[in-house]
């Protein structure tokens, strides 16, 4: 296998991991809220979604583990924001295709 093929396989793996994270409706909604509002704390996200604290924390941990969101701590409050510009670009494409009126 040449270097180009190895790079392509690695990039395909990265894309698949991102798409798996986005394939969950709740994680997609979390990212949509973060993309629209820039940065939100857990409490604000919880008010926008119909998720319990435990489920929300699990989804945020998955998104953080995949490198899609990052955190900023402010005293006791943890703020989340999108960490990867590719996520913003993909969310923009999804919005154009599925909800262009927004």
Phi and psi in degrees as a GROMACS rama.xvg file:
@    title "Ramachandran Plot"
@    xaxis  label "Phi"
@    yaxis  label "Psi"
@TYPE xy
-86.9246  173.249  UNK-2
-62.1206  -39.144  UNK-3
-62.8343  -43.383  UNK-4
-64.9757  -41.357  UNK-5
-63.3369  -41.8961  UNK-6
-63.3218  -41.8974  UNK-7
-62.8799  -42.6488  UNK-8
-63.3031  -43.2568  UNK-9
-63.6037  -44.4158  UNK-10
-65.6704  -37.3444  UNK-11
-64.0278  -38.5496  UNK-12
-64.0386  -41.6226  UNK-13
-64.9225  -42.2292  UNK-14
-64.1131  -42.1867  UNK-15
-63.3793  -39.4666  UNK-16
-63.5761  -42.7618  UNK-17
-63.749  -44.6671  UNK-18
-65.6793  -34.5595  UNK-19
-62.8614  -41.5959  UNK-20
-64.9307  -38.4386  UNK-21
-77.2675  -16.6968  UNK-22
-70.1169  -16.3627  UNK-23
-86.0676  126.404  UNK-24
-57.0452  -42.1011  UNK-25
-67.7392  -40.741  UNK-26
-66.8232  -36.9631  UNK-27
-63.183  -42.6037  UNK-28
-63.7881  -40.5992  UNK-29
-57.5636  -48.5875  UNK-30
-65.2521  -37.2643  UNK-31
-62.6979  -42.6794  UNK-32
-64.2679  -42.3354  UNK-33
-66.1707  -37.992  UNK-34
-66.8351  -39.5742  UNK-35
-73.6496  -34.956  UNK-36
-110.749  -5.40549  UNK-37
88.1771  -59.8422  UNK-38
-153.626  134.953  UNK-39
-139.55  148.156  UNK-40
-87.9954  170.877  UNK-41
-60.778  -40.5349  UNK-42
-61.6503  -45.1475  UNK-43
-64.5477  -41.022  UNK-44
-62.9855  -42.9223  UNK-45
-59.5425  -35.7145  UNK-46
-70.5984  -26.4485  UNK-47
-87.1242  -16.7033  UNK-48
-119.836  158.529  UNK-49
-98.2093  58.0515  UNK-50
-123.983  144.579  UNK-51
-73.1091  164.405  UNK-52
-57.5631  -42.7653  UNK-53
-64.6805  -46.8659  UNK-54
-64.1953  -42.3087  UNK-55
-61.0029  -44.6575  UNK-56
-61.1323  -39.6925  UNK-57
-64.7193  -43.0911  UNK-58
-65.416  -42.2606  UNK-59
-64.1097  -37.8688  UNK-60
-63.3906  -42.2083  UNK-61
-62.1922  -45.7594  UNK-62
-63.9694  -37.4811  UNK-63
-68.5866  -43.6114  UNK-64
-60.5941  -34.5873  UNK-65
-81.5094  -3.7625  UNK-66
78.2248  17.5839  UNK-67
-88.6454  -26.3432  UNK-68
-127.931  157.787  UNK-69
-131.631  163.716  UNK-70
-115.92  157.17  UNK-71
-134.657  124.56  UNK-72
-94.7388  136.657  UNK-73
-135  97.5706  UNK-74
57.071  -118.119  UNK-75
-88.1191  -7.72894  UNK-76
-96.9838  135.717  UNK-77
-109.231  124.115  UNK-78
-104.927  140.83  UNK-79
-113.774  145.476  UNK-80
-148.964  160.179  UNK-81
-68.9707  133.693  UNK-82
-100.613  -14.6826  UNK-83
-126.501  120.314  UNK-84
-61.3167  -25.6561  UNK-85
-64.5782  -32.3944  UNK-86
-65.8653  -44.4644  UNK-87
-59.4263  -43.7517  UNK-88
-63.4483  -43.4786  UNK-89
-65.9112  -41.3297  UNK-90
-63.451  -37.5142  UNK-91
-61.8414  -42.4676  UNK-92
-64.5015  -44.343  UNK-93
-61.256  -41.5136  UNK-94
-62.1691  -44.1381  UNK-95
-61.1265  -38.5618  UNK-96
-79.8634  -37.3685  UNK-97
-109.571  -22.2725  UNK-98
-149.995  65.154  UNK-99
-64.9976  -18.1843  UNK-100
-74.2665  -13.8962  UNK-101
